[in-house]
Amino acid sequence: MTLPLAPGARQPDGPVWVNGRIVRGEDAALSVFDRGARDGGGIFETLRVYGREPFAWTRHMERLVLAAAELGFPVPPTPASMREGVAELLEELALDDAVARITVTRGIAGGRPTRTGAWIEVQPIGARLWRGTRRGAATAMVSPLVFDLGWMGAYKTTSRMAWDLAREQALAAGVDEALLVSSAGELLEGSASNLFVVRGREVITPPLASRVLPGVTRAIALELCAALGMAAREARLEVADLATADEVFVTNSVQEILPLARVAGRDLPARDVGSRLLAAYRERVAASR
């Protein structure tokens, strides 16, 4: 069962892979009885495609499958079938470089066996790059919202209204990203990214123990720090650290490693470390193809 569109709403007609086949328009629908629609019971992965090759595919699939298992989801489609779905959409849209989002829901309760819902969307990369990413001068603010992530913060779930509201605040303020702060004053992450601060010769990122998202690009950035001989560690950060940071950069699979030019109203004095890591990241992407 699906709901009709609200009056005046326009149905996108682009191709979407849904439960094993490509559909368009009204056929790209999710049952209102699916727990992803009713309760926000879904998990997802967003990744970047370079030359029709999804980067860090295995890492993204491992995180998806692990999250499904730990959160008690029915068994999702196999990574191989979802990889085929991405390839089919890239072919359908004639895209080489793109962003793919894979969503898996808890499905409709009561069936035996219960099946997940699953769909894949693919978009041109240009539609997903932040303005600051395109200009090479990204900016961020500190969100006025209070975030106490709890144990669910470590999972990339579709129940992301609080993160989305923070991101909308950033866009309304004319900046690219909103940095999230806990009630204890701890800097956590961005609304759609992981956070890094450079102080002196050291790269610091909030610890996973704070239940920030274990980002795939975050992990790669730390690996690249080690490969380049940069000191890097997890440690608690506070808003005051932004005022003394030499550099700040954020990471996610779409924006890659993104040095910030301005944060919380302050122009940052340097972007050298972030730029070196971005160059090394792109070398790793090229080597993977």
SVG drawing of the C-alpha trace seen along z (x, -y; Angstrom):
<svg xmlns="http://www.w3.org/2000/svg" viewBox="-4 -36 61 54">
<polyline fill="none" stroke="black" stroke-width="0.4" points="0.0,0.0 1.3,-3.4 0.0,-6.9 -1.0,-9.3 1.1,-12.5 0.0,-15.6 -1.7,-18.2 0.8,-20.1 3.6,-17.7 5.6,-16.6 6.8,-13.0 10.4,-12.6 10.7,-10.4 14.4,-9.4 15.4,-5.7 15.6,-4.1 16.7,-0.5 14.0,0.9 14.2,4.5 16.1,5.8 14.7,3.9 14.9,0.4 11.6,-1.5 10.5,-5.1 8.0,-7.6 5.0,-6.2 6.5,-2.7 9.4,-3.9 7.3,-3.5 7.6,-2.2 4.7,-0.6 3.3,-2.6 3.5,0.6 7.3,0.9 8.9,0.0 11.3,-2.3 8.2,-4.5 6.3,-4.0 9.1,-4.2 12.2,-5.6 13.6,-2.1 16.3,-2.3 20.0,-2.4 21.9,-3.8 25.3,-4.3 26.3,-7.2 29.4,-6.8 31.1,-8.3 31.6,-6.7 34.7,-7.5 34.8,-6.3 31.9,-3.9 33.8,-2.4 32.3,-2.9 35.2,-3.9 35.7,-2.0 32.8,0.3 33.8,3.1 34.1,0.8 30.7,-0.8 29.1,2.7 30.8,4.0 29.4,1.0 25.9,1.6 25.9,5.3 27.3,4.9 24.7,2.2 21.9,4.4 23.0,7.3 23.5,5.2 20.2,3.4 18.2,6.6 17.4,6.0 16.3,8.9 19.1,10.0 19.6,7.3 20.3,7.9 23.8,9.2 26.5,6.6 27.0,8.2 23.3,7.6 23.5,4.0 26.7,3.5 24.9,4.7 22.1,2.3 24.6,-0.6 26.1,0.5 22.6,0.7 21.7,-2.8 25.0,-4.3 24.4,-2.7 20.8,-3.9 21.8,-7.5 25.0,-7.4 27.1,-8.6 30.7,-7.9 31.2,-10.0 28.3,-10.1 27.0,-9.7 25.1,-6.5 22.9,-6.2 21.9,-2.7 19.0,-2.5 17.9,0.7 14.7,0.7 13.4,3.2 10.7,4.2 7.1,5.2 6.7,7.0 4.9,10.3 6.1,12.1 8.1,15.3 10.8,14.7 10.7,10.9 12.3,9.1 14.1,5.8 13.1,3.1 16.0,1.8 16.6,-0.9 19.4,-2.6 19.5,-6.2 22.3,-7.6 22.9,-11.3 25.4,-13.3 28.3,-14.4 27.7,-18.1 24.3,-17.9 25.8,-16.8 28.9,-19.0 28.7,-21.8 29.2,-25.3 32.4,-25.6 33.7,-22.3 33.2,-23.6 34.9,-27.0 37.7,-25.5 36.7,-27.7 34.3,-25.8 32.8,-27.2 31.1,-26.0 29.2,-27.2 28.5,-25.8 25.0,-24.6 22.9,-26.1 21.1,-22.8 22.3,-20.4 23.3,-16.9 23.6,-14.0 24.0,-11.2 23.6,-8.2 24.4,-4.7 22.4,-5.2 24.8,-8.0 27.2,-5.4 24.8,-4.1 23.9,-5.8 20.1,-5.6 17.4,-7.3 16.1,-8.8 18.1,-12.0 15.8,-14.9 18.0,-16.5 21.0,-16.3 18.9,-17.6 17.7,-20.6 21.3,-21.5 22.3,-21.3 19.3,-23.5 20.4,-26.1 23.9,-26.1 22.5,-26.6 20.2,-29.4 23.3,-31.1 25.2,-30.8 27.7,-28.3 28.4,-24.7 28.3,-22.7 27.1,-22.8 29.3,-21.4 27.4,-19.6 28.1,-20.1 26.9,-17.9 25.2,-19.2 28.6,-18.8 30.2,-21.2 32.0,-18.5 32.5,-19.0 31.2,-15.8 30.9,-15.9 29.3,-17.8 25.7,-17.3 26.9,-15.3 30.7,-14.9 33.4,-13.9 35.5,-16.7 39.3,-17.2 41.2,-19.9 44.9,-20.6 46.9,-22.1 50.6,-22.6 51.8,-19.4 49.0,-17.2 45.7,-16.2 42.9,-15.6 39.4,-14.1 36.6,-13.4 36.8,-9.8 34.4,-7.0 33.6,-6.5 31.6,-9.7 29.3,-7.8 30.1,-9.9 29.6,-8.1 32.6,-5.8 33.0,-7.5 34.7,-5.6 36.5,-8.7 37.4,-9.5 39.1,-6.1 41.0,-6.7 42.1,-10.1 43.6,-8.7 45.4,-6.0 46.7,-8.7 48.0,-10.7 50.1,-7.6 51.3,-7.1 52.4,-10.7 54.1,-10.7 51.5,-13.1 50.8,-12.7 47.0,-12.0 44.9,-10.9 41.4,-10.8 40.7,-13.3 37.9,-15.4 37.4,-18.7 35.5,-21.7 34.2,-24.8 37.0,-26.9 39.4,-24.7 38.1,-26.2 39.4,-29.6 43.0,-28.3 43.1,-25.7 45.6,-26.2 43.3,-24.2 39.9,-22.5 38.8,-20.1 35.8,-17.8 35.4,-14.5 32.7,-12.5 32.5,-10.2 31.0,-12.9 33.0,-16.0 36.2,-13.8 38.7,-15.6 37.5,-19.2 39.7,-21.9 37.7,-24.8 38.5,-28.4 36.3,-29.8 34.7,-28.3 32.4,-29.9 33.1,-33.3 36.9,-32.9 39.1,-32.8 41.5,-29.9 45.2,-30.7 46.1,-27.5 44.8,-24.6 48.1,-22.9 47.5,-19.6 44.0,-19.2 45.2,-19.9 48.0,-17.3 45.6,-14.7 43.1,-15.5 45.9,-15.0 46.8,-11.7 43.2,-10.7 42.8,-11.3 45.9,-9.3 44.3,-6.4 41.1,-6.8 43.1,-6.7 45.1,-3.7 41.9,-1.8 40.5,-2.1"/>
</svg>
